[in-house]
């Protein structure tokens, strides 16, 4: 069973200078489901949130579908790449799949000041 982390839109919560993180499930043939949003103070905390949400999703997948996510969780070089992207102002996306759904996890750098 997928869990949902309720939350308000990040901009409405006053997190314009935060790294914006979100996760969603996109079941084939139905409406997307939000799996949570989070405002992180820095790239490392954004990565930590992605890892936590990815683990929760992976825990609910069958082993063949969980394998790529489990590899991502232990791939330190990829984690360094995430941190580099975010620090340079580039968003990062991780997508996981099973037979009926794809799961998207995103961390985006803060928007530039207006």
N, C-alpha and C positions, 0 to 999 in steps of 0.2 A: 504494500500500500504506500502511495506517495503521501508525503506530508506537505503542508502548506505553511509557510512562515508569513503571517500577516504583516503588513507594514504600509506606511503611507508613501506617496511618491517622494523621492529623495529631495527634489527641489522644494516641495511643500514643507519638508521637514527642516529646511534651512541648511542643507548640506551642499552648497554650491562649490565649496573648495575641497570637498571630499572625493575620494575615489569611489565611484558608483559601481556597485556590484549587484548583479541580479541573476536569477536562474529561472528557467521555465521549461515545462514539458510541452511538447507539441505532438499530441496523439494524432495519428493519421485519421482523417475523417471526422474529427471533433474539434472543439474549441481549445485553444492553448490554456495551460494552467500555470499560474505563477507559483514558483517554488521558493520565493523569497527575494527580498531586496536588502541591501546593507550599504551603509556609508562607512568607508574605512579612512582612517587618518593618513595612511601612507601605503606605498606599494606592498610592503611585507604583510600588513594586516589585510589588504585586499587579497593577496595570494592565500593567506591562511583561511579566509572565508571561502574562497573557491575550493580549497582542499577539503574543508569541512563539508560543504554542500555536495561536492563530488563523492565523498565517502558515503554520505547518506543515500545518494542516488545509487551508487555502485552496490551497496548493501542490499538493494531491492532487485537487482538484476540477476538473471540466470548466469552461471559461471562463464559461458562463452561470450556473453555480451559484457560482462564485468571486466574481462581480461584487459582490454585497452585502457579502461579507467584505472585499474589497479597498477598498470605499468606507468600511467601518467603520475599517479600519486607517489611513486618512488623515483621518478626521473628528475634528479637534482639539476641536470643541465637544462631541462625544460623549465624548471622553476626559476632558475637564474635568468632565462630568456623572458619569462613573464615579468620579473622584476625590472629587467632592462627596458622592455617595451613600455611598461607603465611609467617608469622614471623619465623616459624620452617623450612621453605624451601620446603613446599609441595604445589603443585598446587591445585586450586579449580575449579570445573566445575559445572555449573548449566545448566540443559537441560529442555526446555519447549516444549510442543507439541500442534499441532492441527491436523485436519484430514489428511492434506497433507504434513506437514512439521514438522521437529523438529529443534529447535533453540538451539545452543550451545554457552554458554558464559564461557570464561576461563580467569583466572588470574594465572600467573605463577611467582614464585620468580625469582630474577636475577640469571643468570648463574654464576657459580663460576669463578673467574678470571683464565685465561689460564696459 
